[in-house]
Structures are given as C-alpha cells and as structure tokens.
Amino acid sequence: MEAEPEPATIVPLCRPAAALEVAEACPVPPSLQAADALAPVFVGATRRITFFSLNGGAGRTTLATELACLLAARGRHRPGPGAAARPLRVALLDLDLRSATVAVRLGIPQPTLWDYLLSGDQGPGALDRHMVTHGSGARALLGPPKPLSGGTAVEPARVAEIVHRLECDGTHFILFDVGADLGAVTTWVLSAAHDIYVVLTPTASGVQDAYRSTEALRRLGLGSKLRYVVNRARPGIDLDEVMGDLGGRIAASIPFDPRIEEAENGHRIASLDGGGPAAEALAGLAAQVYPALSPPAARRRLRLFGRRRVG
C-alpha cells in the first residue's frame, strides 16, 4: 500500500513572475466575501487527482481544466486559525504527451513542459518560470506543442520531481491531464494519484471503454482509487446496471450542454461563466473534491457529524 505523503507546507500565494503568461482575470462572484468568511484551515497533504479513459475524446482535458480552474477561482483556505483567507494553490499538469490540449483550452500557448525539460534549469524558481497562470489563479505546466513519440522523451522520474517541487511549494491540489494510454508516464500518474475519475460517456462505445478502463486499472491494483464521472449525459439513459457490473458509483454526471463547446472555442472556463446544467454539475464535483465549496446549508449538515477534515 502506498504510504501517505507528508503534509504539504502552506505558503502565501505569490504574484506570478513578470515573464509568465497570465490570462485575463476571471470575474469574481459576489459570494466570494462570504466564502472567505467560511474558509477552513487546510489540513493534510497535497491532493492528486486525474481523469482517465482509454477512449480518446471522452472529455478528460475539459474535466481536468474546468475542475482546476474552479478550485483555484473559488476555493479558499486559512493557513491557521484566525489567519486571513487565501486562494487555494492549484496546479494543472498536461501530461498527454501525444495530444496536449490544455494550452488550447486555456488560450495560453507557452512556455511548455518541453521548454522546462530542455532548459536544464534546476535552480530555485525554475519550475515557476515555466508555468503559466490562468485568470482563475490556476497554474499550469502546458504539454509539448508536438506529439512525443511513445512518451519516451519524458521519464516518470522527471514528472515525480515536478510533483515534489509543487508539493514543497504548498500546492493544495494537483490535477493531471493524461493520455488515453498506459504508457510509463500515465501509469506513474495513476499510481501517484489519490483519486482517479474514470470518464464514462453514455454511448455503446463509451460504456465498453469504461469496462476496459476499469479492468486495466484494477489489474494495476488501483481499484480502490476509482470514481466515475458521466460526461455528456443525456436524459433517459439508465446506467444502474453498468455501474452494478463495474462495482462503482457515479461521483458526478455532467449533462450535455452546448455552452461547454462554446466556452472551449472561446478559451473560457464554462463553469466560471455561470449558468447551465453542466456548470452546475461541475460545481457539484468541485464541492465533492473540496467540501468548503458546498453551499452553507450543506456544510451545516456536515457539522452535525463533527468536524470534517479538509485536504
């Protein structure tokens, strides 16, 4: 069994360096002051999350990007009791080495993971200088602009070093976008992740892929980490039998919503634009990952069962 990582060191969120690409800031919702007042003390280690499917086009990148930006834009924490609320530190790593599209999704082209690896710079701040900051506050290490054959150009040890640096810097959540494969880098990420969300699209091929993905992950000994997200769900489709066969549960069901595609084409984050069933479902998923994002009434219900650990 994998040992739990040491608790992350929480540090103040620093301004990005002038050399970094920074997207236009996202609008701040009016409820942010209320969120600051209810911000919890973050307890525990960095949480590592990934979305996985052996079927290309299932929506892994969209879900990882939306969740990362939601957590960064709306998530608040306190370094200690009585301290002022601060934004969560959220990192998004694009490790889909054959088809990296987080850069397109965010509308920020460079620098990339490849620039970082080729620079040979291992000094203080080197990783920060090669990460971009989105307007939501999420920091991203963008994937290579061209496919890397077989993913052999990036060693899992280098990915482990990047993750270690982010955790030492006090990152609260690391989200990974990985390829639709079980190459060395993807397998390392899956092994290192605390939560693996298998993306299931409600079509015949999508259901078949969910079976294939689940079987492959269980063979790797990762069955206890699996959660399921139904993407592009439509009314009238019953997946109870499928989930019974898989022996899992649906953590979130993201309905089909043309506003998602419109946001992607405009390099926007649909869940931060507000409105629409998909945005609401994504917000619900973010609240599962970080319960402090739940509505106040839901948080009051949690208190009936005692203080809940966050992180």
VEXDREN-2710 file (C-alpha; in Angstrom, 1 decimal):
% VEXDREN-2710
k/r/px/py/pz
1/MET/0.0/0.0/0.0
2/GLU/1.3/3.4/-0.9
3/ALA/2.4/5.5/2.1
4/GLU/0.5/8.7/2.6
5/PRO/2.7/11.8/1.7
6/GLU/3.9/14.2/4.3
7/PRO/1.7/17.2/4.9
8/ALA/2.3/20.0/2.4
9/THR/3.8/23.2/3.6
10/ILE/1.2/26.0/3.1
11/VAL/2.8/29.2/1.9
12/PRO/1.3/32.6/0.8
13/LEU/0.2/32.8/-2.8
14/CYS/2.9/34.8/-4.6
15/ARG/2.4/37.1/-7.6
16/PRO/3.4/35.4/-10.8
17/ALA/6.8/36.5/-12.3
18/ALA/6.5/39.1/-15.0
19/ALA/7.9/36.7/-17.6
20/LEU/5.0/34.3/-17.1
21/GLU/2.0/34.3/-19.4
22/VAL/-1.1/35.4/-17.5
23/ALA/-4.6/35.2/-18.9
24/GLU/-7.2/37.9/-18.2
25/ALA/-8.6/37.5/-14.7
26/CYS/-11.9/35.7/-14.3
27/PRO/-14.8/37.7/-12.9
28/VAL/-15.1/37.4/-9.1
29/PRO/-18.5/36.2/-7.9
30/PRO/-20.3/38.4/-5.3
31/SER/-20.3/35.5/-2.9
32/LEU/-16.6/35.4/-2.6
33/GLN/-16.5/37.5/0.6
34/ALA/-18.9/35.0/2.2
35/ALA/-16.6/32.2/1.1
36/ASP/-13.7/34.0/2.7
37/ALA/-15.6/34.2/6.0
38/LEU/-16.3/30.4/6.0
39/ALA/-12.8/29.3/4.7
40/PRO/-11.5/26.4/6.6
41/VAL/-8.0/25.6/7.8
42/PHE/-6.5/23.3/5.1
43/VAL/-5.3/20.1/6.8
44/GLY/-3.4/17.3/5.2
45/ALA/-1.2/16.7/2.2
46/THR/-1.5/17.8/-1.4
47/ARG/-4.3/16.0/-3.2
48/ARG/-3.5/14.5/-6.6
49/ILE/-6.4/14.0/-9.0
50/THR/-6.6/12.7/-12.5
51/PHE/-9.3/11.8/-15.1
52/PHE/-8.8/8.7/-17.2
53/SER/-10.2/6.9/-20.1
54/LEU/-8.7/4.6/-22.7
55/ASN/-11.0/6.3/-25.2
56/GLY/-9.8/9.5/-26.8
57/GLY/-12.3/12.3/-26.9
58/ALA/-14.1/11.3/-23.7
59/GLY/-13.5/14.7/-22.1
60/ARG/-10.6/14.2/-19.8
61/THR/-8.9/17.5/-20.6
62/THR/-12.1/19.5/-20.3
63/LEU/-12.9/18.0/-16.9
64/ALA/-9.4/18.4/-15.5
65/THR/-9.2/22.0/-16.7
66/GLU/-12.6/23.0/-15.5
67/LEU/-12.1/21.5/-12.1
68/ALA/-8.6/23.0/-11.7
69/CYS/-9.9/26.5/-12.5
70/LEU/-13.0/26.1/-10.3
71/LEU/-10.9/25.1/-7.3
72/ALA/-8.4/28.0/-7.9
73/ALA/-11.1/30.6/-8.5
74/ARG/-13.5/29.8/-5.7
75/GLY/-11.6/27.7/-3.2
76/ARG/-10.4/29.5/-0.1
77/HIS/-8.4/28.3/2.9
78/ARG/-6.7/29.7/6.0
79/PRO/-3.1/28.8/6.9
80/GLY/-4.1/28.7/10.6
81/PRO/-6.9/29.7/12.9
82/GLY/-7.5/33.4/12.8
83/ALA/-5.5/33.9/9.7
84/ALA/-6.9/35.7/6.6
85/ALA/-8.5/33.6/3.9
86/ARG/-6.3/32.9/0.9
87/PRO/-7.0/31.3/-2.5
88/LEU/-6.2/27.6/-2.9
89/ARG/-2.9/26.8/-4.7
90/VAL/-3.9/24.6/-7.7
91/ALA/-1.6/23.2/-10.4
92/LEU/-2.7/21.6/-13.6
93/LEU/-0.1/19.4/-15.4
94/ASP/-0.7/18.5/-19.0
95/LEU/1.0/15.1/-19.4
96/ASP/-0.9/14.0/-22.5
97/LEU/2.4/13.7/-24.5
98/ARG/0.7/12.7/-27.8
99/SER/-2.1/15.2/-27.9
100/ALA/-1.6/18.0/-25.3
101/THR/-4.5/20.5/-25.5
102/VAL/-4.6/22.3/-22.1
103/ALA/-2.8/25.2/-23.8
104/VAL/-5.7/25.4/-26.4
105/ARG/-8.3/25.1/-23.6
106/LEU/-6.7/28.0/-21.6
107/GLY/-5.7/30.1/-24.6
108/ILE/-2.1/30.4/-23.4
109/PRO/0.4/28.8/-25.8
110/GLN/3.7/28.8/-23.9
111/PRO/6.1/28.1/-22.2
112/THR/5.6/24.3/-22.0
113/LEU/6.9/21.2/-20.3
114/TRP/9.3/20.7/-23.1
115/ASP/10.8/24.2/-22.6
116/TYR/11.3/23.3/-18.9
117/LEU/13.0/20.0/-19.6
118/LEU/15.2/21.4/-22.4
119/SER/16.3/24.4/-20.3
120/GLY/18.3/22.3/-17.9
121/ASP/17.5/24.9/-15.2
122/GLN/17.0/23.2/-11.9
123/GLY/17.6/26.3/-9.7
124/PRO/15.1/27.9/-7.4
125/GLY/12.0/29.2/-9.2
126/ALA/12.9/27.3/-12.4
127/LEU/9.6/25.4/-12.5
128/ASP/7.6/28.6/-11.7
129/ARG/9.2/30.3/-14.6
130/HIS/7.9/27.7/-17.0
131/MET/4.4/27.5/-15.6
132/VAL/1.6/29.8/-16.8
133/THR/-1.0/31.4/-14.6
134/HIS/-4.6/31.4/-15.8
135/GLY/-7.0/34.2/-14.8
136/SER/-8.7/31.9/-12.4
137/GLY/-5.5/31.6/-10.4
138/ALA/-4.7/28.1/-11.5
139/ARG/-1.1/27.5/-12.5
140/ALA/-0.5/25.1/-15.5
141/LEU/2.5/23.3/-16.9
142/LEU/1.5/23.1/-20.5
143/GLY/2.1/20.0/-22.6
144/PRO/4.5/19.7/-25.5
145/PRO/3.4/21.5/-28.7
146/LYS/4.1/18.4/-30.8
147/PRO/3.5/14.7/-30.1
148/LEU/6.3/13.0/-28.3
149/SER/6.7/9.5/-29.8
150/GLY/5.6/6.9/-27.3
151/GLY/6.1/9.3/-24.5
152/THR/9.7/8.1/-24.1
153/ALA/11.1/11.6/-24.2
154/VAL/9.8/12.3/-20.7
155/GLU/10.8/10.0/-17.9
156/PRO/8.5/9.3/-14.9
157/ALA/11.3/10.4/-12.6
158/ARG/11.2/13.9/-14.1
159/VAL/7.4/14.0/-13.5
160/ALA/7.9/12.9/-9.9
161/GLU/10.5/15.7/-9.4
162/ILE/8.0/18.3/-10.7
163/VAL/5.2/17.0/-8.4
164/HIS/7.6/17.0/-5.5
165/ARG/8.6/20.6/-6.1
166/LEU/4.9/21.7/-6.4
167/GLU/4.1/19.9/-3.1
168/CYS/7.0/21.5/-1.3
169/ASP/5.8/24.9/-2.5
170/GLY/2.5/24.3/-0.7
171/THR/0.2/23.4/-3.6
172/HIS/-3.1/22.1/-2.3
173/PHE/-4.4/20.3/-5.4
174/ILE/-2.5/18.9/-8.4
175/LEU/-4.7/17.8/-11.4
176/PHE/-3.2/15.7/-14.1
177/ASP/-4.3/15.5/-17.7
178/VAL/-3.0/12.3/-19.1
179/GLY/-3.2/10.4/-22.4
180/ALA/-5.6/7.6/-23.4
181/ASP/-2.9/5.0/-22.8
182/LEU/-1.0/3.1/-20.2
183/GLY/2.5/4.3/-21.0
184/ALA/5.2/4.9/-18.4
185/VAL/4.2/8.5/-17.5
186/THR/0.5/7.8/-17.4
187/THR/1.0/4.7/-15.3
188/TRP/3.1/6.7/-12.8
189/VAL/0.5/9.4/-12.6
190/LEU/-2.3/6.8/-12.0
191/SER/-0.2/5.2/-9.3
192/ALA/0.6/8.5/-7.6
193/ALA/-2.9/9.9/-7.8
194/HIS/-5.2/9.8/-4.8
195/ASP/-8.4/9.9/-6.9
196/ILE/-8.9/8.5/-10.4
197/TYR/-12.1/9.6/-12.1
198/VAL/-12.9/7.2/-14.9
199/VAL/-14.7/9.2/-17.6
200/LEU/-17.7/7.4/-19.0
201/THR/-19.6/8.7/-22.0
202/PRO/-23.2/7.2/-22.2
203/THR/-22.8/5.6/-25.6
204/ALA/-22.3/1.9/-26.5
205/SER/-18.6/2.5/-27.2
206/GLY/-18.2/4.7/-24.1
207/VAL/-19.7/2.0/-21.9
208/GLN/-17.4/-0.6/-23.4
209/ASP/-14.4/1.7/-22.8
210/ALA/-15.4/2.1/-19.2
211/TYR/-15.3/-1.7/-18.8
212/ARG/-11.9/-1.8/-20.5
213/SER/-10.5/1.1/-18.5
214/THR/-11.8/-0.3/-15.2
215/GLU/-10.3/-3.7/-15.9
216/ALA/-6.9/-2.3/-16.8
217/LEU/-6.8/-0.1/-13.7
218/ARG/-7.8/-2.9/-11.4
219/ARG/-5.0/-5.1/-12.9
220/LEU/-2.6/-2.4/-11.8
221/GLY/-4.0/-2.6/-8.3
222/LEU/-5.7/0.8/-8.4
223/GLY/-9.3/-0.3/-7.9
224/SER/-9.7/1.5/-4.6
225/LYS/-9.0/4.8/-6.2
226/LEU/-11.7/4.7/-8.9
227/ARG/-14.6/7.1/-9.1
228/TYR/-16.8/7.6/-12.2
229/VAL/-17.9/10.7/-14.0
230/VAL/-20.5/10.5/-16.7
231/ASN/-19.7/13.1/-19.3
232/ARG/-22.2/14.5/-21.9
233/ALA/-25.0/12.7/-20.1
234/ARG/-28.5/12.9/-21.7
235/PRO/-31.9/12.3/-20.1
236/GLY/-33.4/8.9/-20.1
237/ILE/-30.2/6.9/-20.1
238/ASP/-30.0/4.4/-17.2
239/LEU/-26.5/3.4/-16.1
240/ASP/-27.5/1.5/-13.0
241/GLU/-26.8/-1.9/-14.5
242/VAL/-23.5/-0.7/-15.9
243/MET/-22.4/0.6/-12.5
244/GLY/-23.5/-2.6/-10.8
245/ASP/-21.3/-4.5/-13.2
246/LEU/-18.4/-2.1/-12.6
247/GLY/-18.9/-2.2/-8.8
248/GLY/-18.5/1.6/-8.6
249/ARG/-20.6/4.7/-8.1
250/ILE/-21.1/7.8/-10.2
251/ALA/-19.5/10.7/-8.5
252/ALA/-20.9/13.3/-10.9
253/SER/-23.0/13.4/-14.1
254/ILE/-22.1/16.2/-16.4
255/PRO/-25.0/16.8/-18.8
256/PHE/-24.6/17.5/-22.5
257/ASP/-24.5/21.3/-22.8
258/PRO/-23.5/23.3/-25.9
259/ARG/-22.2/26.0/-23.7
260/ILE/-19.2/23.8/-22.9
261/GLU/-18.1/23.7/-26.5
262/GLU/-18.8/27.4/-26.9
263/ALA/-16.5/28.1/-23.9
264/GLU/-13.8/25.8/-25.3
265/ASN/-13.9/27.7/-28.6
266/GLY/-13.6/31.0/-26.8
267/HIS/-10.8/29.8/-24.4
268/ARG/-13.1/30.3/-21.5
269/ILE/-14.0/28.2/-18.4
270/ALA/-17.7/27.2/-18.7
271/SER/-18.2/26.6/-15.0
272/LEU/-16.9/30.1/-14.2
273/ASP/-19.1/31.7/-16.8
274/GLY/-22.1/30.6/-14.8
275/GLY/-25.4/29.3/-15.9
276/GLY/-26.3/26.0/-17.5
277/PRO/-26.7/22.4/-16.2
278/ALA/-23.1/21.4/-17.0
279/ALA/-21.7/24.4/-15.0
280/GLU/-23.9/23.4/-12.0
281/ALA/-22.8/19.8/-12.2
282/LEU/-19.1/20.8/-12.4
283/ALA/-19.5/23.0/-9.4
284/GLY/-21.0/20.0/-7.6
285/LEU/-18.0/17.9/-8.5
286/ALA/-15.7/20.6/-7.2
287/ALA/-17.6/20.7/-3.9
288/GLN/-17.1/16.9/-3.5
289/VAL/-13.4/17.4/-4.0
290/TYR/-13.2/20.4/-1.7
291/PRO/-16.2/20.4/0.7
292/ALA/-15.7/24.0/1.6
293/LEU/-17.2/24.9/-1.8
294/SER/-20.5/23.3/-0.7
295/PRO/-23.4/25.6/-0.1
296/PRO/-23.6/26.8/3.6
297/ALA/-26.7/24.6/4.3
298/ALA/-24.8/21.5/3.2
299/ARG/-21.8/22.5/5.4
300/ARG/-24.1/22.9/8.4
301/ARG/-25.3/19.3/7.8
302/LEU/-21.7/18.1/7.8
303/ARG/-21.1/19.7/11.2
304/LEU/-23.9/17.6/12.7
305/PHE/-21.5/14.7/12.2
306/GLY/-18.5/16.5/13.7
307/ARG/-15.6/18.5/12.2
308/ARG/-14.6/17.3/8.8
309/ARG/-11.0/17.0/7.7
310/VAL/-10.3/19.1/4.6
311/GLY/-7.5/18.2/2.3
END
